[in-house]
Amino acid sequence: MLSDLKMTTEIKIGDIVRLRKAHPCGGYEWEIIRVGADIGIKCLKCKRRVLLERNTFKRRLKELVSHND
């Protein structure tokens, strides 16, 4: 099911995602702030910004929490 989620779900700026491992601050949820060859995400707990390669992001993605419509 997770592989189906990754293939069919388009991520957009403003979407909230949950990653497999917690950030060192303890937060699991991230906001998408940049989409391209790299994915920019911002921790919702401490506001730290991180830039991940798309393949790394797909491996770490656990679920899409909410869409920004």
HTML snippet that shows the backbone in 3Dmol.js (N, CA, C, O; Angstrom):
<script src="https://3Dmol.org/build/3Dmol-min.js"></script>
<div id="view" style="width:600px;height:400px;position:relative"></div>
<script>
const pdb = `
ATOM      1  N   MET A   1       0.824  -1.194   0.000  1.00  0.00           N
ATOM      2  CA  MET A   1       0.000   0.000   0.000  1.00  0.00           C
ATOM      3  C   MET A   1       0.867   1.256   0.000  1.00  0.00           C
ATOM      4  O   MET A   1       0.536   2.232  -0.673  1.00  0.00           O
ATOM      5  N   LEU A   2       1.966   1.243   0.743  1.00  0.00           N
ATOM      6  CA  LEU A   2       2.827   2.412   0.797  1.00  0.00           C
ATOM      7  C   LEU A   2       3.407   2.726  -0.569  1.00  0.00           C
ATOM      8  O   LEU A   2       3.500   3.895  -0.947  1.00  0.00           O
ATOM      9  N   SER A   3       3.803   1.694  -1.323  1.00  0.00           N
ATOM     10  CA  SER A   3       4.355   1.948  -2.653  1.00  0.00           C
ATOM     11  C   SER A   3       3.293   2.563  -3.567  1.00  0.00           C
ATOM     12  O   SER A   3       3.617   3.396  -4.414  1.00  0.00           O
ATOM     13  N   ASP A   4       2.018   2.158  -3.403  1.00  0.00           N
ATOM     14  CA  ASP A   4       0.934   2.767  -4.165  1.00  0.00           C
ATOM     15  C   ASP A   4       0.796   4.242  -3.811  1.00  0.00           C
ATOM     16  O   ASP A   4       0.570   5.079  -4.685  1.00  0.00           O
ATOM     17  N   LEU A   5       0.934   4.558  -2.518  1.00  0.00           N
ATOM     18  CA  LEU A   5       0.838   5.941  -2.061  1.00  0.00           C
ATOM     19  C   LEU A   5       1.921   6.787  -2.712  1.00  0.00           C
ATOM     20  O   LEU A   5       1.652   7.901  -3.160  1.00  0.00           O
ATOM     21  N   LYS A   6       3.132   6.272  -2.768  1.00  0.00           N
ATOM     22  CA  LYS A   6       4.245   7.028  -3.325  1.00  0.00           C
ATOM     23  C   LYS A   6       4.073   7.257  -4.823  1.00  0.00           C
ATOM     24  O   LYS A   6       4.409   8.329  -5.326  1.00  0.00           O
ATOM     25  N   MET A   7       3.559   6.271  -5.534  1.00  0.00           N
ATOM     26  CA  MET A   7       3.444   6.393  -6.982  1.00  0.00           C
ATOM     27  C   MET A   7       2.256   7.256  -7.404  1.00  0.00           C
ATOM     28  O   MET A   7       2.359   8.000  -8.380  1.00  0.00           O
ATOM     29  N   THR A   8       1.146   7.175  -6.698  1.00  0.00           N
ATOM     30  CA  THR A   8      -0.059   7.864  -7.142  1.00  0.00           C
ATOM     31  C   THR A   8      -0.224   9.249  -6.523  1.00  0.00           C
ATOM     32  O   THR A   8      -0.953  10.075  -7.071  1.00  0.00           O
ATOM     33  N   THR A   9       0.428   9.524  -5.404  1.00  0.00           N
ATOM     34  CA  THR A   9       0.231  10.782  -4.710  1.00  0.00           C
ATOM     35  C   THR A   9       1.209  11.830  -5.209  1.00  0.00           C
ATOM     36  O   THR A   9       2.424  11.636  -5.173  1.00  0.00           O
ATOM     37  N   GLU A  10       0.669  12.923  -5.666  1.00  0.00           N
ATOM     38  CA  GLU A  10       1.493  14.055  -6.047  1.00  0.00           C
ATOM     39  C   GLU A  10       1.625  14.964  -4.839  1.00  0.00           C
ATOM     40  O   GLU A  10       0.623  15.362  -4.245  1.00  0.00           O
ATOM     41  N   ILE A  11       2.846  15.291  -4.476  1.00  0.00           N
ATOM     42  CA  ILE A  11       3.036  16.217  -3.365  1.00  0.00           C
ATOM     43  C   ILE A  11       3.092  17.626  -3.909  1.00  0.00           C
ATOM     44  O   ILE A  11       3.602  17.870  -5.002  1.00  0.00           O
ATOM     45  N   LYS A  12       2.561  18.547  -3.131  1.00  0.00           N
ATOM     46  CA  LYS A  12       2.510  19.950  -3.527  1.00  0.00           C
ATOM     47  C   LYS A  12       2.995  20.806  -2.373  1.00  0.00           C
ATOM     48  O   LYS A  12       3.020  20.361  -1.226  1.00  0.00           O
ATOM     49  N   ILE A  13       3.372  22.011  -2.674  1.00  0.00           N
ATOM     50  CA  ILE A  13       3.794  22.942  -1.637  1.00  0.00           C
ATOM     51  C   ILE A  13       2.635  23.160  -0.670  1.00  0.00           C
ATOM     52  O   ILE A  13       1.500  23.398  -1.084  1.00  0.00           O
ATOM     53  N   GLY A  14       2.936  23.075   0.620  1.00  0.00           N
ATOM     54  CA  GLY A  14       1.918  23.263   1.645  1.00  0.00           C
ATOM     55  C   GLY A  14       1.360  21.966   2.203  1.00  0.00           C
ATOM     56  O   GLY A  14       0.692  21.984   3.237  1.00  0.00           O
ATOM     57  N   ASP A  15       1.618  20.825   1.538  1.00  0.00           N
ATOM     58  CA  ASP A  15       1.166  19.532   2.049  1.00  0.00           C
ATOM     59  C   ASP A  15       1.915  19.199   3.340  1.00  0.00           C
ATOM     60  O   ASP A  15       3.052  19.630   3.536  1.00  0.00           O
ATOM     61  N   ILE A  16       1.273  18.435   4.209  1.00  0.00           N
ATOM     62  CA  ILE A  16       1.882  17.972   5.453  1.00  0.00           C
ATOM     63  C   ILE A  16       2.129  16.474   5.319  1.00  0.00           C
ATOM     64  O   ILE A  16       1.222  15.717   4.970  1.00  0.00           O
ATOM     65  N   VAL A  17       3.369  16.047   5.600  1.00  0.00           N
ATOM     66  CA  VAL A  17       3.738  14.637   5.499  1.00  0.00           C
ATOM     67  C   VAL A  17       4.324  14.162   6.817  1.00  0.00           C
ATOM     68  O   VAL A  17       4.793  14.961   7.628  1.00  0.00           O
ATOM     69  N   ARG A  18       4.291  12.855   7.020  1.00  0.00           N
ATOM     70  CA  ARG A  18       4.909  12.231   8.192  1.00  0.00           C
ATOM     71  C   ARG A  18       6.026  11.330   7.683  1.00  0.00           C
ATOM     72  O   ARG A  18       5.822  10.522   6.777  1.00  0.00           O
ATOM     73  N   LEU A  19       7.217  11.478   8.277  1.00  0.00           N
ATOM     74  CA  LEU A  19       8.357  10.659   7.892  1.00  0.00           C
ATOM     75  C   LEU A  19       8.518   9.498   8.864  1.00  0.00           C
ATOM     76  O   LEU A  19       7.934   9.501   9.947  1.00  0.00           O
ATOM     77  N   ARG A  20       9.312   8.507   8.474  1.00  0.00           N
ATOM     78  CA  ARG A  20       9.487   7.287   9.269  1.00  0.00           C
ATOM     79  C   ARG A  20      10.188   7.530  10.601  1.00  0.00           C
ATOM     80  O   ARG A  20       9.784   6.978  11.624  1.00  0.00           O
ATOM     81  N   LYS A  21      11.228   8.346  10.594  1.00  0.00           N
ATOM     82  CA  LYS A  21      11.977   8.619  11.823  1.00  0.00           C
ATOM     83  C   LYS A  21      11.682  10.038  12.303  1.00  0.00           C
ATOM     84  O   LYS A  21      11.400  10.936  11.509  1.00  0.00           O
ATOM     85  N   ALA A  22      11.751  10.213  13.600  1.00  0.00           N
ATOM     86  CA  ALA A  22      11.527  11.535  14.177  1.00  0.00           C
ATOM     87  C   ALA A  22      12.741  12.428  13.936  1.00  0.00           C
ATOM     88  O   ALA A  22      13.873  11.952  13.858  1.00  0.00           O
ATOM     89  N   HIS A  23      12.489  13.713  13.820  1.00  0.00           N
ATOM     90  CA  HIS A  23      13.546  14.719  13.771  1.00  0.00           C
ATOM     91  C   HIS A  23      14.173  14.765  15.174  1.00  0.00           C
ATOM     92  O   HIS A  23      13.492  14.418  16.140  1.00  0.00           O
ATOM     93  N   PRO A  24      15.418  15.171  15.324  1.00  0.00           N
ATOM     94  CA  PRO A  24      16.029  15.244  16.662  1.00  0.00           C
ATOM     95  C   PRO A  24      15.222  16.067  17.676  1.00  0.00           C
ATOM     96  O   PRO A  24      15.355  15.842  18.879  1.00  0.00           O
ATOM     97  N   CYS A  25      14.403  17.000  17.227  1.00  0.00           N
ATOM     98  CA  CYS A  25      13.571  17.781  18.151  1.00  0.00           C
ATOM     99  C   CYS A  25      12.372  16.978  18.644  1.00  0.00           C
ATOM    100  O   CYS A  25      11.709  17.377  19.602  1.00  0.00           O
ATOM    101  N   GLY A  26      12.090  15.841  17.990  1.00  0.00           N
ATOM    102  CA  GLY A  26      10.973  15.007  18.394  1.00  0.00           C
ATOM    103  C   GLY A  26       9.775  15.075  17.465  1.00  0.00           C
ATOM    104  O   GLY A  26       8.808  14.338  17.656  1.00  0.00           O
ATOM    105  N   GLY A  27       9.817  15.940  16.467  1.00  0.00           N
ATOM    106  CA  GLY A  27       8.699  16.089  15.542  1.00  0.00           C
ATOM    107  C   GLY A  27       8.728  15.066  14.419  1.00  0.00           C
ATOM    108  O   GLY A  27       9.795  14.711  13.918  1.00  0.00           O
ATOM    109  N   TYR A  28       7.550  14.593  14.027  1.00  0.00           N
ATOM    110  CA  TYR A  28       7.416  13.651  12.917  1.00  0.00           C
ATOM    111  C   TYR A  28       6.814  14.297  11.678  1.00  0.00           C
ATOM    112  O   TYR A  28       6.995  13.786  10.573  1.00  0.00           O
ATOM    113  N   GLU A  29       6.107  15.400  11.835  1.00  0.00           N
ATOM    114  CA  GLU A  29       5.364  15.984  10.724  1.00  0.00           C
ATOM    115  C   GLU A  29       6.116  17.157  10.123  1.00  0.00           C
ATOM    116  O   GLU A  29       6.721  17.969  10.823  1.00  0.00           O
ATOM    117  N   TRP A  30       6.056  17.216   8.788  1.00  0.00           N
ATOM    118  CA  TRP A  30       6.804  18.197   8.015  1.00  0.00           C
ATOM    119  C   TRP A  30       5.886  18.845   6.982  1.00  0.00           C
ATOM    120  O   TRP A  30       4.954  18.212   6.486  1.00  0.00           O
ATOM    121  N   GLU A  31       6.157  20.105   6.664  1.00  0.00           N
ATOM    122  CA  GLU A  31       5.440  20.812   5.613  1.00  0.00           C
ATOM    123  C   GLU A  31       6.331  20.877   4.379  1.00  0.00           C
ATOM    124  O   GLU A  31       7.525  21.158   4.486  1.00  0.00           O
ATOM    125  N   ILE A  32       5.756  20.620   3.208  1.00  0.00           N
ATOM    126  CA  ILE A  32       6.491  20.715   1.953  1.00  0.00           C
ATOM    127  C   ILE A  32       6.631  22.193   1.593  1.00  0.00           C
ATOM    128  O   ILE A  32       5.634  22.905   1.479  1.00  0.00           O
ATOM    129  N   ILE A  33       7.875  22.653   1.412  1.00  0.00           N
ATOM    130  CA  ILE A  33       8.094  24.061   1.083  1.00  0.00           C
ATOM    131  C   ILE A  33       8.730  24.246  -0.288  1.00  0.00           C
ATOM    132  O   ILE A  33       8.780  25.366  -0.795  1.00  0.00           O
ATOM    133  N   ARG A  34       9.219  23.160  -0.901  1.00  0.00           N
ATOM    134  CA  ARG A  34       9.835  23.249  -2.229  1.00  0.00           C
ATOM    135  C   ARG A  34       9.675  21.912  -2.930  1.00  0.00           C
ATOM    136  O   ARG A  34       9.878  20.862  -2.321  1.00  0.00           O
ATOM    137  N   VAL A  35       9.312  21.942  -4.205  1.00  0.00           N
ATOM    138  CA  VAL A  35       9.173  20.718  -4.992  1.00  0.00           C
ATOM    139  C   VAL A  35       9.962  20.906  -6.278  1.00  0.00           C
ATOM    140  O   VAL A  35       9.803  21.905  -6.979  1.00  0.00           O
ATOM    141  N   GLY A  36      10.802  19.948  -6.574  1.00  0.00           N
ATOM    142  CA  GLY A  36      11.623  19.978  -7.783  1.00  0.00           C
ATOM    143  C   GLY A  36      12.461  18.719  -7.807  1.00  0.00           C
ATOM    144  O   GLY A  36      11.987  17.653  -7.415  1.00  0.00           O
ATOM    145  N   ALA A  37      13.705  18.823  -8.263  1.00  0.00           N
ATOM    146  CA  ALA A  37      14.611  17.682  -8.215  1.00  0.00           C
ATOM    147  C   ALA A  37      14.871  17.318  -6.758  1.00  0.00           C
ATOM    148  O   ALA A  37      15.046  16.147  -6.421  1.00  0.00           O
ATOM    149  N   ASP A  38      14.895  18.338  -5.896  1.00  0.00           N
ATOM    150  CA  ASP A  38      15.008  18.140  -4.453  1.00  0.00           C
ATOM    151  C   ASP A  38      13.686  18.559  -3.816  1.00  0.00           C
ATOM    152  O   ASP A  38      12.939  19.367  -4.367  1.00  0.00           O
ATOM    153  N   ILE A  39      13.417  17.991  -2.649  1.00  0.00           N
ATOM    154  CA  ILE A  39      12.196  18.334  -1.910  1.00  0.00           C
ATOM    155  C   ILE A  39      12.613  19.112  -0.665  1.00  0.00           C
ATOM    156  O   ILE A  39      13.416  18.630   0.133  1.00  0.00           O
ATOM    157  N   GLY A  40      12.071  20.301  -0.503  1.00  0.00           N
ATOM    158  CA  GLY A  40      12.322  21.102   0.687  1.00  0.00           C
ATOM    159  C   GLY A  40      11.208  20.866   1.684  1.00  0.00           C
ATOM    160  O   GLY A  40      10.028  20.950   1.344  1.00  0.00           O
ATOM    161  N   ILE A  41      11.592  20.565   2.937  1.00  0.00           N
ATOM    162  CA  ILE A  41      10.599  20.322   3.983  1.00  0.00           C
ATOM    163  C   ILE A  41      10.949  21.153   5.215  1.00  0.00           C
ATOM    164  O   ILE A  41      12.110  21.487   5.447  1.00  0.00           O
ATOM    165  N   LYS A  42       9.914  21.481   6.005  1.00  0.00           N
ATOM    166  CA  LYS A  42      10.091  22.262   7.223  1.00  0.00           C
ATOM    167  C   LYS A  42       9.436  21.517   8.379  1.00  0.00           C
ATOM    168  O   LYS A  42       8.260  21.160   8.309  1.00  0.00           O
ATOM    169  N   CYS A  43      10.202  21.284   9.441  1.00  0.00           N
ATOM    170  CA  CYS A  43       9.672  20.614  10.630  1.00  0.00           C
ATOM    171  C   CYS A  43       8.611  21.510  11.261  1.00  0.00           C
ATOM    172  O   CYS A  43       8.838  22.703  11.463  1.00  0.00           O
ATOM    173  N   LEU A  44       7.459  20.932  11.569  1.00  0.00           N
ATOM    174  CA  LEU A  44       6.378  21.728  12.152  1.00  0.00           C
ATOM    175  C   LEU A  44       6.595  22.010  13.636  1.00  0.00           C
ATOM    176  O   LEU A  44       5.937  22.884  14.200  1.00  0.00           O
ATOM    177  N   LYS A  45       7.507  21.280  14.273  1.00  0.00           N
ATOM    178  CA  LYS A  45       7.754  21.494  15.697  1.00  0.00           C
ATOM    179  C   LYS A  45       8.805  22.580  15.937  1.00  0.00           C
ATOM    180  O   LYS A  45       8.582  23.490  16.736  1.00  0.00           O
ATOM    181  N   CYS A  46       9.954  22.490  15.247  1.00  0.00           N
ATOM    182  CA  CYS A  46      11.044  23.432  15.511  1.00  0.00           C
ATOM    183  C   CYS A  46      11.303  24.401  14.366  1.00  0.00           C
ATOM    184  O   CYS A  46      12.143  25.293  14.490  1.00  0.00           O
ATOM    185  N   LYS A  47      10.582  24.236  13.237  1.00  0.00           N
ATOM    186  CA  LYS A  47      10.678  25.113  12.060  1.00  0.00           C
ATOM    187  C   LYS A  47      12.007  24.982  11.301  1.00  0.00           C
ATOM    188  O   LYS A  47      12.318  25.838  10.473  1.00  0.00           O
ATOM    189  N   ARG A  48      12.788  23.941  11.563  1.00  0.00           N
ATOM    190  CA  ARG A  48      14.036  23.701  10.826  1.00  0.00           C
ATOM    191  C   ARG A  48      13.706  23.317   9.392  1.00  0.00           C
ATOM    192  O   ARG A  48      12.769  22.555   9.151  1.00  0.00           O
ATOM    193  N   ARG A  49      14.471  23.842   8.436  1.00  0.00           N
ATOM    194  CA  ARG A  49      14.268  23.526   7.018  1.00  0.00           C
ATOM    195  C   ARG A  49      15.344  22.557   6.561  1.00  0.00           C
ATOM    196  O   ARG A  49      16.515  22.700   6.914  1.00  0.00           O
ATOM    197  N   VAL A  50      14.933  21.558   5.765  1.00  0.00           N
ATOM    198  CA  VAL A  50      15.834  20.525   5.268  1.00  0.00           C
ATOM    199  C   VAL A  50      15.554  20.330   3.780  1.00  0.00           C
ATOM    200  O   VAL A  50      14.405  20.395   3.344  1.00  0.00           O
ATOM    201  N   LEU A  51      16.604  20.093   3.010  1.00  0.00           N
ATOM    202  CA  LEU A  51      16.479  19.820   1.582  1.00  0.00           C
ATOM    203  C   LEU A  51      16.914  18.375   1.351  1.00  0.00           C
ATOM    204  O   LEU A  51      18.050  18.011   1.657  1.00  0.00           O
ATOM    205  N   LEU A  52      16.005  17.542   0.806  1.00  0.00           N
ATOM    206  CA  LEU A  52      16.286  16.131   0.542  1.00  0.00           C
ATOM    207  C   LEU A  52      16.176  15.840  -0.940  1.00  0.00           C
ATOM    208  O   LEU A  52      15.342  16.417  -1.638  1.00  0.00           O
ATOM    209  N   GLU A  53      17.028  14.937  -1.421  1.00  0.00           N
ATOM    210  CA  GLU A  53      16.869  14.469  -2.786  1.00  0.00           C
ATOM    211  C   GLU A  53      15.529  13.750  -2.881  1.00  0.00           C
ATOM    212  O   GLU A  53      15.053  13.188  -1.894  1.00  0.00           O
ATOM    213  N   ARG A  54      14.924  13.766  -4.056  1.00  0.00           N
ATOM    214  CA  ARG A  54      13.602  13.167  -4.233  1.00  0.00           C
ATOM    215  C   ARG A  54      13.587  11.683  -3.850  1.00  0.00           C
ATOM    216  O   ARG A  54      12.645  11.233  -3.198  1.00  0.00           O
ATOM    217  N   ASN A  55      14.615  10.911  -4.243  1.00  0.00           N
ATOM    218  CA  ASN A  55      14.652   9.482  -3.915  1.00  0.00           C
ATOM    219  C   ASN A  55      14.761   9.261  -2.413  1.00  0.00           C
ATOM    220  O   ASN A  55      14.118   8.361  -1.871  1.00  0.00           O
ATOM    221  N   THR A  56      15.561  10.067  -1.740  1.00  0.00           N
ATOM    222  CA  THR A  56      15.694   9.967  -0.279  1.00  0.00           C
ATOM    223  C   THR A  56      14.370  10.298   0.384  1.00  0.00           C
ATOM    224  O   THR A  56      13.956   9.619   1.324  1.00  0.00           O
ATOM    225  N   PHE A  57      13.703  11.337  -0.099  1.00  0.00           N
ATOM    226  CA  PHE A  57      12.402  11.716   0.454  1.00  0.00           C
ATOM    227  C   PHE A  57      11.394  10.585   0.311  1.00  0.00           C
ATOM    228  O   PHE A  57      10.672  10.274   1.258  1.00  0.00           O
ATOM    229  N   LYS A  58      11.339   9.966  -0.872  1.00  0.00           N
ATOM    230  CA  LYS A  58      10.388   8.868  -1.107  1.00  0.00           C
ATOM    231  C   LYS A  58      10.651   7.691  -0.181  1.00  0.00           C
ATOM    232  O   LYS A  58       9.711   7.046   0.284  1.00  0.00           O
ATOM    233  N   ARG A  59      11.916   7.404   0.090  1.00  0.00           N
ATOM    234  CA  ARG A  59      12.246   6.298   1.008  1.00  0.00           C
ATOM    235  C   ARG A  59      11.818   6.607   2.433  1.00  0.00           C
ATOM    236  O   ARG A  59      11.358   5.717   3.150  1.00  0.00           O
ATOM    237  N   ARG A  60      11.964   7.854   2.848  1.00  0.00           N
ATOM    238  CA  ARG A  60      11.662   8.246   4.228  1.00  0.00           C
ATOM    239  C   ARG A  60      10.187   8.543   4.479  1.00  0.00           C
ATOM    240  O   ARG A  60       9.755   8.591   5.630  1.00  0.00           O
ATOM    241  N   LEU A  61       9.418   8.741   3.424  1.00  0.00           N
ATOM    242  CA  LEU A  61       8.003   9.083   3.558  1.00  0.00           C
ATOM    243  C   LEU A  61       7.205   7.929   4.154  1.00  0.00           C
ATOM    244  O   LEU A  61       7.300   6.791   3.694  1.00  0.00           O
ATOM    245  N   LYS A  62       6.427   8.233   5.172  1.00  0.00           N
ATOM    246  CA  LYS A  62       5.545   7.230   5.770  1.00  0.00           C
ATOM    247  C   LYS A  62       4.116   7.440   5.296  1.00  0.00           C
ATOM    248  O   LYS A  62       3.467   6.497   4.845  1.00  0.00           O
ATOM    249  N   GLU A  63       3.618   8.670   5.394  1.00  0.00           N
ATOM    250  CA  GLU A  63       2.254   8.936   4.943  1.00  0.00           C
ATOM    251  C   GLU A  63       2.044  10.418   4.668  1.00  0.00           C
ATOM    252  O   GLU A  63       2.764  11.275   5.181  1.00  0.00           O
ATOM    253  N   LEU A  64       1.054  10.690   3.856  1.00  0.00           N
ATOM    254  CA  LEU A  64       0.621  12.051   3.580  1.00  0.00           C
ATOM    255  C   LEU A  64      -0.480  12.370   4.590  1.00  0.00           C
ATOM    256  O   LEU A  64      -1.514  11.703   4.616  1.00  0.00           O
ATOM    257  N   VAL A  65      -0.259  13.381   5.416  1.00  0.00           N
ATOM    258  CA  VAL A  65      -1.219  13.714   6.471  1.00  0.00           C
ATOM    259  C   VAL A  65      -2.342  14.570   5.917  1.00  0.00           C
ATOM    260  O   VAL A  65      -3.515  14.284   6.159  1.00  0.00           O
ATOM    261  N   SER A  66      -1.997  15.620   5.174  1.00  0.00           N
ATOM    262  CA  SER A  66      -3.049  16.469   4.612  1.00  0.00           C
ATOM    263  C   SER A  66      -2.560  17.164   3.353  1.00  0.00           C
ATOM    264  O   SER A  66      -1.372  17.445   3.197  1.00  0.00           O
ATOM    265  N   HIS A  67      -3.506  17.434   2.455  1.00  0.00           N
ATOM    266  CA  HIS A  67      -3.227  18.156   1.221  1.00  0.00           C
ATOM    267  C   HIS A  67      -3.507  19.634   1.432  1.00  0.00           C
ATOM    268  O   HIS A  67      -4.385  20.004   2.211  1.00  0.00           O
ATOM    269  N   ASN A  68      -2.767  20.465   0.742  1.00  0.00           N
ATOM    270  CA  ASN A  68      -3.061  21.884   0.696  1.00  0.00           C
ATOM    271  C   ASN A  68      -3.878  22.129  -0.552  1.00  0.00           C
ATOM    272  O   ASN A  68      -3.343  22.097  -1.660  1.00  0.00           O
ATOM    273  N   ASP A  69      -5.173  22.374  -0.391  1.00  0.00           N
ATOM    274  CA  ASP A  69      -6.052  22.520  -1.562  1.00  0.00           C
ATOM    275  C   ASP A  69      -6.144  23.921  -2.047  1.00  0.00           C
ATOM    276  O   ASP A  69      -6.845  24.192  -3.022  1.00  0.00           O
TER     277      ASP A  69
END
`;
const viewer = $3Dmol.createViewer("view");
viewer.addModel(pdb, "pdb");
viewer.setStyle({}, {cartoon: {color: "spectrum"}});
viewer.zoomTo();
viewer.render();
</script>
